[in-house]
Amino acid sequence: MHPGKMQKFNQEEGLTIKNLDEKSNEIGMGGYLSKDKDEEVYRQRMIKRKEIQQNRLKQRNEEKGLIVIFTGNGKGKTTAALGMALRTLGHGHNVAIVQFIKGGWCPGEFEALKTYGKSLIWHSFGEGFTWETQDRERDKKLVKKSWEKAWDYLKNDSYKLVILDEINIAIKLGYISSEEVLQGIKSRPELTHVVLTGRGASKLLVESADLVTEMKLIHHPFKEQGVKAQEGIEF
């Protein structure tokens, strides 16, 4: 059935996306969160939940290149992005990674992902944190170089995923504008996904993104226990 007709049919039945979502929340996830004492009543509830879920999936059938942001003060932003890279590589697509601030060391992920050969391109143009480089003009030039390289991959439709690691930090430090970055990523091919990582993502980029996840810091061994950065955890 044509997507437009499917939408019309579901609306006539009162099954709009909003209604389906509400019904899904009303039934709940199941398990022992459900208050049903009778197992047959519970089974019927889950059958209904499955029917609703199938209808939800039918209505959500659009495909597009997404703008994804991983930000916040908690750990895991680059790790989440690299998880997407691994998933994309697993489906046989090409991935490009450009790191804007990091670059003073060789992370374990780079060594592991080298096994994918030419399917993965990885650039680290940064020279580390601001207190290590101590040269704003040089930092700015390296960010410009990083962005020029990133743009080469963003406009190349042979790359399914482009990761701009720590670009949010580069923007926050004033080395590149969020307007320039947004203009560039919006000019990419229709089905290319782009991921931007780093704390302090700009309001402009957050409002323009399709998916935004904020990592929340609860405990950190470096700050609270004096534990140094360790292999497999930080790098």
KELO-401410 format. One line per 4 residues: number of its first residue (from 1); their letters; for each residue x, y, z of C-alpha. Coordinates in steps of 0.001 Angstrom, whole numbers, plus 524288, in hexadecimal, padded with zeros to 5 digits. Example, Ala and Ser with C-alpha at 12.3 -4.5 7.8 and 13.67 -1.06 7.14 Angstrom:
<atoms>
1> AS> 8300C,7EE6C,81E78 ~ 83566,7FBDC,81BE4 $
</atoms>
This chain:
<atoms>
1> MHPG> 80000,80000,80000 ~ 804D0,80DB5,7FCC2 ~ 809CE,814FB,808F8 ~ 7FFF2,81FF0,806CC $
5> KMQK> 7F4A7,81647,80606 ~ 7F9BB,80F03,811E0 ~ 7F9F5,81BAE,819A2 ~ 7EC24,81EF2,81547 $
9> FNQE> 7E740,81149,818A5 ~ 7ED15,811DD,82634 ~ 7E7AD,81F60,828A4 ~ 7DA1C,81AAC,824D6 $
13> EGLT> 7DB94,80FD4,82EE3 ~ 7E023,819B8,838F5 ~ 7EDD1,8140D,83876 ~ 7F62C,8200E,83681 $
17> IKNL> 80456,81F54,83AC1 ~ 800FD,82755,846D6 ~ 7F5A6,81E51,84A6D ~ 7FDEC,81238,84868 $
21> DEKS> 808A5,817BD,85101 ~ 7FEBE,81AF0,85B93 ~ 7F8E0,80D47,85AF3 ~ 8067F,80762,85B91 $
25> NEIG> 809C3,80F33,867D0 ~ 7FCAF,80BA7,86DC9 ~ 7FF0E,7FD07,86C4C ~ 80D28,7FE2D,870A0 $
29> MGGY> 81933,7F5B6,86ED1 ~ 81411,7E9D4,875E4 ~ 81C12,7E0DA,87E63 ~ 819CF,7E278,88CE7 $
33> LSKD> 8174E,7F0F0,88AA7 ~ 809B1,7EC8C,886A2 ~ 7FFAA,7EB88,89195 ~ 7F8C2,7E010,88B20 $
37> KDEE> 7F7EC,7D488,89462 ~ 7F1AB,7CB39,88AA1 ~ 7FB71,7C638,88088 ~ 7F11D,7C515,875D4 $
41> VYRQ> 7ECF2,7D32F,877F1 ~ 7FB52,7D6F4,87733 ~ 7FD32,7CF27,86AA3 ~ 7F19A,7D5F5,86433 $
45> RMIK> 7F719,7E314,86851 ~ 80424,7DFF3,861EA ~ 7FD49,7DB33,8557D ~ 7F6AC,7E86D,854A7 $
49> RKEI> 803A3,7EF27,85761 ~ 809DA,7E7A6,84C1B ~ 7FEDD,7EBAD,842C5 ~ 800AB,7F9E1,84687 $
53> QQNR> 80F67,7F8DC,844D0 ~ 80DC5,7F312,83732 ~ 804F4,7FE76,83373 ~ 80EC6,80823,838FF $
57> LKQR> 8195F,80239,83083 ~ 810BB,802A5,82452 ~ 80E9F,81133,825E8 ~ 81CEB,8142A,8284E $
61> NEEK> 82227,81063,81AF4 ~ 82A0D,81C5C,816EC ~ 838AC,81B58,814A6 ~ 84201,826E9,8152A $
65> GLIV> 84FB9,82AB8,818C3 ~ 84FCE,82EA0,8270B ~ 856EF,8391A,82EB9 ~ 85AC7,832B7,83B96 $
69> IFTG> 860B9,839A0,84754 ~ 86722,83363,85330 ~ 869D4,83DDD,85D59 ~ 869E3,84021,86C0B $
73> NGKG> 873FD,83F4E,876EC ~ 87368,83092,87866 ~ 87C8C,826CF,87208 ~ 878C3,81EED,86616 $
77> KTTA> 8766F,828F5,85B5C ~ 88138,82479,85234 ~ 87ED4,81662,85650 ~ 87096,8177E,8521B $
81> ALGM> 874AF,81D48,8450B ~ 87E7F,81267,842C2 ~ 873F2,8087B,845E7 ~ 86C2F,80E23,83A8E $
85> ALRT> 87869,80D51,83227 ~ 879F1,7FEE9,83557 ~ 86BA0,7FC62,8325A ~ 86CA7,80387,8255E $
89> LGHG> 87900,7FC2B,82195 ~ 8723B,7EF86,82507 ~ 867EC,7F289,81ABC ~ 87281,7F45C,8107D $
93> HNVA> 87261,80344,80FBA ~ 87DBE,80CD3,81023 ~ 8807F,81572,81BEC ~ 888D4,821AA,81D89 $
97> IVQF> 88D44,826A7,82AD4 ~ 8937D,833FC,82CD2 ~ 8982B,8378C,83A7F ~ 898E5,84625,83CF0 $
101> IKGG> 89F5E,84748,84A43 ~ 8A4BB,839E9,84D89 ~ 8B0F8,83559,846DC ~ 8BB9A,8352E,85129 $
105> WCPG> 8BA6B,82661,8528F ~ 8B64B,81A6F,84ACE ~ 8A99D,814DA,85051 ~ 8A703,8064F,85129 $
109> EFEA> 89B0B,807D0,84884 ~ 8A39C,80C1E,83D39 ~ 8AC08,80001,83E59 ~ 8A00D,7F73B,83F16 $
113> LKTY> 898F5,7FD7D,833B6 ~ 8A4D3,7FCEE,82ABC ~ 8A05A,7EF2F,82752 ~ 895B8,7F545,81ECD $
117> GKSL> 8A008,7FAB3,81589 ~ 89B93,804C8,80BAB ~ 88D7E,80439,81073 ~ 891B4,80CBC,81BE8 $
121> IWHS> 898DF,819A4,81AB3 ~ 89DE8,81FB7,82766 ~ 8A46C,82D1C,828CE ~ 8A96C,83355,8356A $
125> FGEG> 8ADF4,84113,8327C ~ 8AD2D,84668,8404F ~ 8B8C1,846FD,84961 ~ 8B1CB,84560,85650 $
129> FTWE> 8AB6B,84DFC,86079 ~ 8ACF6,85CCE,860AA ~ 8B5D6,85C37,86C94 ~ 8BEDD,85324,86506 $
133> TQDR> 8BF39,85AA9,85828 ~ 8BFB1,8684A,85E5F ~ 8BE37,86E75,850E1 ~ 8B0B2,87331,84CD7 $
137> ERDK> 8B472,87707,83F12 ~ 8BA87,869CC,83C56 ~ 8AEA9,86309,8423F ~ 8A5C2,86B04,83979 $
141> KLVK> 8ADA2,86779,82D5B ~ 8AD18,85903,830ED ~ 89E58,859D9,832B3 ~ 89D37,8605D,8256E $
145> KSWE> 8A554,8556B,81F84 ~ 89CBD,84B64,82658 ~ 8905A,851B5,82125 ~ 89596,85240,8133E $
149> KAWD> 89891,843BD,813E0 ~ 88B65,840D0,81A1E ~ 8848C,84848,80F47 ~ 88B45,83F94,80530 $
153> YLKN> 88479,833DC,80B44 ~ 87781,83A98,80E0F ~ 87564,83D9F,7FFB3 ~ 879B4,8300A,7FB4D $
157> DSYK> 86DE8,826FF,7FAA5 ~ 8767E,81ADF,7FB94 ~ 87764,81D59,80A48 ~ 86B2F,81926,81191 $
161> LVIL> 86FC7,81EC7,81E8F ~ 87891,82A59,821AD ~ 87CA6,82C76,82FD9 ~ 8813A,83A01,833FF $
165> DEIN> 88774,836AA,840FE ~ 888B4,841C2,84AF4 ~ 883D6,84BBD,84124 ~ 87AB2,850FC,84B95 $
169> IAIK> 886BB,8549A,85394 ~ 88D01,85B2F,847D0 ~ 880B8,86361,84616 ~ 87FF5,86691,8549B $
173> LGYI> 88E1A,86B3A,85492 ~ 88B4D,87476,8493D ~ 893B4,86D7C,83F22 ~ 8885E,86B6B,8359D $
177> SSEE> 87A5E,87054,83556 ~ 86E6C,867CB,83729 ~ 86869,86EB9,82B63 ~ 87372,86A25,82285 $
181> VLQG> 8728B,85C50,827A8 ~ 863C9,85BD9,82628 ~ 86468,86114,81854 ~ 86E4E,856A3,814D9 $
185> IKSR> 86728,84B0E,81AAF ~ 85A4C,84F5A,814BA ~ 860B1,84EF5,8074D ~ 86464,8409E,8087B $
189> PELT> 85DCF,835EA,80041 ~ 84FF7,8326B,8043A ~ 852F0,82550,80AAC ~ 85FDB,82894,8114E $
193> HVVL> 85FBB,82841,82023 ~ 8685B,831AB,827BF ~ 86BFD,830DF,83623 ~ 87119,83C55,83E19 $
197> TGRG> 8772F,839BE,84B60 ~ 87C46,841D4,8569E ~ 876D5,848AC,86279 ~ 87012,855D2,86165 $
201> ASKL> 86940,853C8,85451 ~ 86439,860BE,84F0D ~ 855CA,863F0,84FD1 ~ 85548,865BA,84105 $
205> LVES> 85A6A,85802,83E70 ~ 8520C,851BA,848F2 ~ 845CF,857EC,84338 ~ 84999,8534B,8358F $
209> ADLV> 84D09,84549,83958 ~ 84466,8395C,8379E ~ 849DB,8320C,8434F ~ 85041,83827,84F3E $
213> TEMK> 85543,8308B,85AF7 ~ 85AF1,83756,866E2 ~ 86449,82F4A,86F18 ~ 86269,83243,87D8A $
217> LIHH> 86DEE,8314F,886E5 ~ 86AD4,82A59,893B2 ~ 877EF,824B9,8980E ~ 88584,8261F,89248 $
221> PFKE> 89182,81EDA,89790 ~ 89B32,8294C,892EA ~ 89461,8342C,89A56 ~ 88FBD,82C9C,8A62F $
225> QGVK> 89A2C,8223C,8A86F ~ 8A668,8273B,8A1CF ~ 8A64F,81BF5,8982C ~ 8AE2B,81EC4,88BDE $
229> AQEG> 8A96D,81CE1,87DE8 ~ 8AA2A,80E65,87AB4 ~ 8AAC4,805FC,86E7A ~ 89D73,80192,869FC $
233> IEF> 8966C,80BD2,87224 ~ 89B78,81910,86D9F ~ 8A37C,81525,861B8 $
</atoms>
